[in-house]
């Protein structure tokens, strides 16, 4: 069961069906619109316009499908999902192609316009859906037959867990769970011992997931046990696993979370995707585009700032420092230097309003946020985003985690040049202020959207223009 091979199969299928739908459209236009009734396949293939389209248009469709997240989680795709996503991408991509590329003077009537657009959208929809359904159906059949399965860990060994395991094992169609074992949540939580190995306790979660290469986690403690549930979810944060919870009747009636009914075994699926994939793609595209434009447009100002830093204090123009990024991965952040050299020779320290380590020019750069502008390079590299929680050093993260274990949830997303916490609270001068700022960043993640990013960027620009940063 190789995800890469499955993704490659989808990509190849999309390329072939994209090329085929372009061939159908070009042939239709050649025969019906240009009145070339005796057109042969060789006439079509020899046309320079067809050849150029054959190179570009299948790649366009692959790009659209990638933006829609159609190459993610290939083992979790199903036929209803394929129908919905192919329908939307065919409509949107077809309109973009038609009005951006194919609308020309060769078409003399509105009827021909509508006919060409219909042929483009319908041919792509039918061919792409046929190719994808064939791959998806084969994948689903292999999972249901037990050929492919997902290493699964059960958290909790109560009677509810026993009923869930028995129900799943009795299903006619295998949902794909391969139970590696369970872990105890409390001393009496051992009802599953006769059905699967007891692998340990809650503090062993991360080690067990790595050792057994766990892909699915089923939590069997009840969603109302908030304290233990928070501890478990904090431990699972950043790990590449699917998380499901056995629901109680309140969960089902409240409809507070999306239900995933797997052939008679209802489980609450914890949706770890904060925003839809198309927004993730647009956000990343916006980050990359804005950063390149900003670096080009602001280059004279950046050179001037760099010269001021160089002439007013000894030391390099830029300051590189290790920060912790998405999924806990370290990276080196780049900023204009605002402090004297060796400012932290006695160990990591947060800056204060009256900090003598800050240079006069550095004080202005901090208030205006100009010291952050070199981080556009970090955005282009993929370490950061324009908007996201500010990245911290491991030294201070350890202190924050002691006070607020849910800090780990900030690492779901790329850290940002600016953030809601930064706009609302500014630079933190101590760990207490870091924890206070954490609230705003958690609210941002729970309400994350492209529109909110624009709002935060707007207020950040106001801060820069006013020089009113804290």
DOLO-773167 format. One record per residue (C-alpha): residue in one letter; x, y, z. Coordinates in steps of 0.05 Angstrom, whole numbers, padded with zeros to 5 digits, always signed. Layout:
BEGIN
AXYZ...
//
This chain:
BEGIN
X+00000+00000+00000X+00042+00058-00026X+00011+00127-00023X+00060+00156-00073X+00042+00104-00125X-00032+00119-00114X-00021+00194-00120X+00019+00182-00184X-00039+00141-00211X-00087+00199-00200X-00039+00248-00231X-00028+00205-00293X-00103+00194-00300X-00116+00269-00295X-00063+00283-00346X-00090+00233-00395X-00163+00254-00386X-00143+00328-00390X-00108+00313-00456X-00167+00273-00481X-00219+00326-00464X-00175+00378-00500X-00173+00333-00561X-00249+00326-00559X-00258+00402-00555X-00207+00418-00609X-00237+00367-00656X-00307+00394-00644X-00284+00465-00658X-00247+00443-00720X-00306+00405-00749X-00366+00446-00726X-00340+00517-00720X-00286+00519-00773X-00328+00474-00818X-00270+00427-00832X-00316+00367-00843X-00263+00322-00871X-00215+00332-00812X-00175+00270-00793X-00139+00256-00728X-00074+00272-00763X-00100+00341-00781X-00116+00353-00708X-00050+00327-00682X-00011+00367-00734X-00043+00433-00713X+00005+00478-00674X-00051+00505-00630X-00071+00434-00611X+00001+00416-00595X+00011+00477-00550X-00055+00462-00514X-00034+00389-00505X+00027+00413-00467X-00007+00465-00424X-00079+00445-00411X-00068+00378-00376X-00019+00413-00330X-00072+00466-00316X-00122+00412-00295X-00070+00379-00250X-00057+00446-00218X-00132+00458-00206X-00140+00389-00176X-00080+00400-00131X-00109+00466-00108X-00173+00430-00090X-00135+00378-00049X-00152+00320-00095X-00083+00287-00086X-00085+00288-00010X-00104+00227+00032X-00109+00182-00030X-00128+00121+00013X-00187+00159+00044X-00221+00180-00021X-00290+00154-00038X-00337+00157-00097X-00384+00211-00071X-00324+00255-00057X-00297+00244-00128X-00364+00263-00160X-00369+00327-00119X-00297+00350-00129X-00294+00333-00203X-00359+00370-00215X-00335+00434-00181X-00265+00433-00212X-00294+00419-00281X-00341+00479-00275X-00289+00527-00247X-00231+00503-00290X-00275+00501-00352X-00297+00573-00343X-00226+00596-00331X-00200+00560-00393X-00258+00583-00437X-00257+00657-00420X-00182+00661-00412X-00159+00621-00471X-00213+00597-00519X-00258+00658-00527X-00237+00684-00596X-00264+00711-00661X-00270+00643-00694X-00337+00636-00658X-00392+00676-00692X-00454+00664-00650X-00475+00655-00577X-00499+00585-00594X-00428+00566-00613X-00402+00597-00549X-00449+00556-00506X-00436+00493-00546X-00361+00500-00540X-00364+00514-00466X-00411+00454-00456X-00366+00407-00495X-00305+00431-00454X-00338+00422-00386X-00377+00359-00400X-00321+00322-00435X-00273+00338-00379X-00323+00320-00326X-00342+00253-00356X-00271+00230-00374X-00238+00254-00310X-00293+00224-00267X-00288+00157-00303X-00213+00153-00292X-00216+00174-00220X-00275+00129-00203X-00237+00069-00231X-00176+00083-00185X-00219+00100-00124X-00264+00039-00132X-00203-00008-00136X-00175+00025-00073X-00240+00019-00035X-00248-00055-00055X-00178-00071-00031X-00192-00039+00037X-00259-00074+00044X-00228-00141+00026X-00174-00133+00078X-00117-00128+00028X-00100-00058+00052X-00108-00036+00124X-00087+00020+00172X-00048+00006+00236X-00096+00029+00291X-00087+00046+00364X-00145+00047+00413X-00139+00096+00472X-00180+00069+00529X-00200-00003+00544X-00270+00006+00574X-00334-00031+00556X-00351+00021+00503X-00285+00004+00469X-00301-00070+00471X-00368-00059+00438X-00336-00016+00384X-00282-00067+00367X-00333-00124+00365X-00378-00084+00320X-00322-00066+00272X-00297-00138+00269X-00367-00164+00254X-00377-00118+00193X-00386-00152+00126X-00341-00100+00093X-00275-00089+00128X-00266-00014+00144X-00191-00022+00143X-00173-00019+00217X-00115-00065+00238X-00115-00061+00314X-00043-00060+00340X-00066-00054+00412X-00095-00006+00464X-00068+00038+00519X-00098+00048+00588X-00127+00114+00611X-00138+00091+00682X-00122+00030+00725X-00187-00008+00711X-00188+00008+00637X-00168-00063+00615X-00230-00095+00585X-00195-00101+00517X-00138-00144+00543X-00168-00208+00516X-00177-00178+00447X-00111-00141+00434X-00045-00125+00469X-00042-00073+00525X+00014-00028+00499X+00020+00022+00556X-00009+00086+00583X-00026+00156+00560X+00045+00183+00568X+00069+00129+00518X+00025+00154+00461X+00078+00188+00419X+00129+00131+00427X+00077+00078+00409X+00053+00116+00348X+00124+00120+00322X+00142+00048+00340X+00080+00016+00310X+00073+00067+00252X+00001+00082+00274X-00043+00115+00222X-00110+00113+00259X-00125+00130+00332X-00193+00114+00362X-00207+00148+00429X-00254+00108+00473X-00260+00151+00535X-00322+00193+00521X-00319+00264+00493X-00346+00293+00558X-00282+00275+00597X-00251+00342+00577X-00188+00341+00620X-00163+00273+00596X-00186+00287+00525X-00146+00351+00523X-00084+00314+00548X-00092+00261+00494X-00105+00311+00438X-00044+00353+00460X-00002+00289+00456X-00028+00273+00387X-00018+00344+00360X+00032+00346+00303X+00030+00271+00291X+00008+00245+00223X-00051+00205+00247X-00127+00204+00236X-00165+00214+00302X-00234+00187+00317X-00276+00186+00380X-00331+00137+00400X-00391+00182+00409X-00442+00185+00464X-00515+00203+00452X-00503+00276+00468X-00451+00281+00413X-00498+00251+00362X-00558+00295+00381X-00518+00360+00386X-00486+00352+00317X-00426+00390+00343X-00377+00349+00302X-00378+00315+00235X-00399+00242+00238X-00364+00188+00198X-00408+00127+00194X-00367+00068+00173X-00416+00013+00153X-00453+00012+00220X-00395+00034+00265X-00407+00109+00277X-00346+00148+00299X-00334+00222+00308X-00278+00243+00262X-00234+00298+00289X-00225+00342+00228X-00154+00368+00233X-00159+00409+00170X-00168+00479+00197X-00192+00510+00131X-00212+00477+00065X-00154+00455+00021X-00171+00506-00034X-00162+00562+00018X-00097+00530+00041X-00072+00532-00031X-00095+00603-00043X-00063+00625+00023X+00003+00594+00004X-00001+00624-00067X-00017+00692-00037X+00041+00686+00012X+00090+00670-00043X+00065+00723-00092X+00060+00780-00041X+00129+00764-00013X+00162+00767-00081X+00127+00832-00099X+00143+00862-00031X+00217+00846-00037X+00220+00876-00106X+00180+00939-00090X+00212+00951-00022X+00283+00935-00043X+00307+01008-00041X+00277+01017+00029X+00306+00951+00053X+00375+00972+00028X+00368+01039+00065X+00348+01004+00130X+00406+00956+00122X+00454+01014+00112X+00427+01049+00175X+00436+00985+00216X+00507+00977+00190X+00528+01049+00202X+00498+01060+00271X+00523+00999+00309X+00577+00946+00302X+00556+00879+00276X+00521+00847+00217X+00459+00876+00182X+00417+00814+00192X+00405+00772+00254X+00392+00697+00246X+00360+00657+00302X+00331+00587+00308X+00256+00585+00318X+00205+00528+00321X+00158+00524+00262X+00101+00481+00238X+00098+00410+00268X+00155+00429+00315X+00206+00434+00259X+00263+00484+00274X+00283+00537+00223X+00326+00599+00222X+00288+00664+00222X+00320+00726+00190X+00310+00797+00216X+00345+00863+00214X+00391+00867+00274X+00360+00912+00328X+00406+00896+00386X+00480+00904+00401X+00524+00844+00385X+00527+00790+00440X+00462+00816+00471X+00447+00747+00497X+00515+00725+00521X+00485+00708+00589X+00429+00666+00559X+00361+00675+00523X+00325+00737+00545X+00262+00773+00522X+00266+00846+00506X+00234+00902+00548X+00210+00971+00530X+00271+01002+00564X+00319+00948+00543X+00390+00977+00538X+00410+00922+00490X+00366+00953+00435X+00401+01003+00390X+00369+01071+00375X+00355+01050+00303X+00332+00982+00328X+00280+01015+00373X+00250+01050+00312X+00252+00986+00271X+00215+00948+00325X+00160+01001+00334X+00150+01004+00259X+00158+00928+00249X+00209+00942+00195X+00257+00892+00228X+00209+00836+00207X+00211+00851+00132X+00270+00804+00115X+00224+00748+00137X+00193+00752+00068X+00251+00706+00049X+00228+00656+00102X+00158+00659+00071X+00185+00644+00001X+00225+00585+00029X+00162+00558+00062X+00185+00565+00134X+00133+00619+00148X+00068+00650+00123X+00048+00723+00119X-00003+00712+00175X+00003+00661+00230X+00024+00654+00303X+00092+00684+00317X+00147+00631+00322X+00183+00625+00388X+00248+00595+00411X+00250+00525+00441X+00275+00555+00507X+00211+00596+00516X+00165+00543+00487X+00185+00496+00542X+00166+00549+00594X+00100+00564+00559X+00082+00490+00554X+00088+00483+00630X+00035+00537+00638X-00007+00525+00575X+00001+00454+00544X-00048+00474+00489X+00008+00518+00459X+00024+00457+00416X-00039+00471+00376X-00005+00534+00347X+00042+00488+00311X-00014+00463+00266X+00001+00520+00218X+00061+00557+00191X+00084+00613+00237X+00073+00683+00209X+00108+00750+00199X+00047+00780+00233X-00009+00750+00274X-00073+00768+00310X-00035+00763+00376X+00019+00810+00349X-00032+00861+00326X-00071+00858+00391X-00014+00849+00440X+00052+00866+00406X+00119+00839+00429X+00116+00798+00492X+00165+00819+00547X+00157+00757+00591X+00127+00687+00591X+00063+00713+00624X+00051+00760+00564X+00068+00703+00517X+00012+00662+00549X-00035+00721+00544X-00018+00730+00470X-00030+00656+00460X-00105+00667+00469X-00109+00711+00408X-00069+00663+00366X-00114+00604+00386X-00175+00646+00367X-00142+00660+00300X-00131+00586+00286X-00203+00569+00304X-00229+00624+00258X-00175+00620+00204X-00195+00644+00135X-00169+00684+00076X-00214+00742+00096X-00186+00743+00167X-00115+00743+00139X-00131+00805+00098X-00159+00839+00160X-00097+00824+00201X-00052+00847+00144X-00092+00912+00140X-00081+00927+00214X-00008+00908+00209X+00001+00958+00152X-00032+01011+00196X+00017+00994+00252X+00076+01001+00204X+00051+01068+00177X+00037+01096+00246X+00099+01067+00278X+00055+01048+00337X+00079+00977+00349X+00092+00953+00420
//
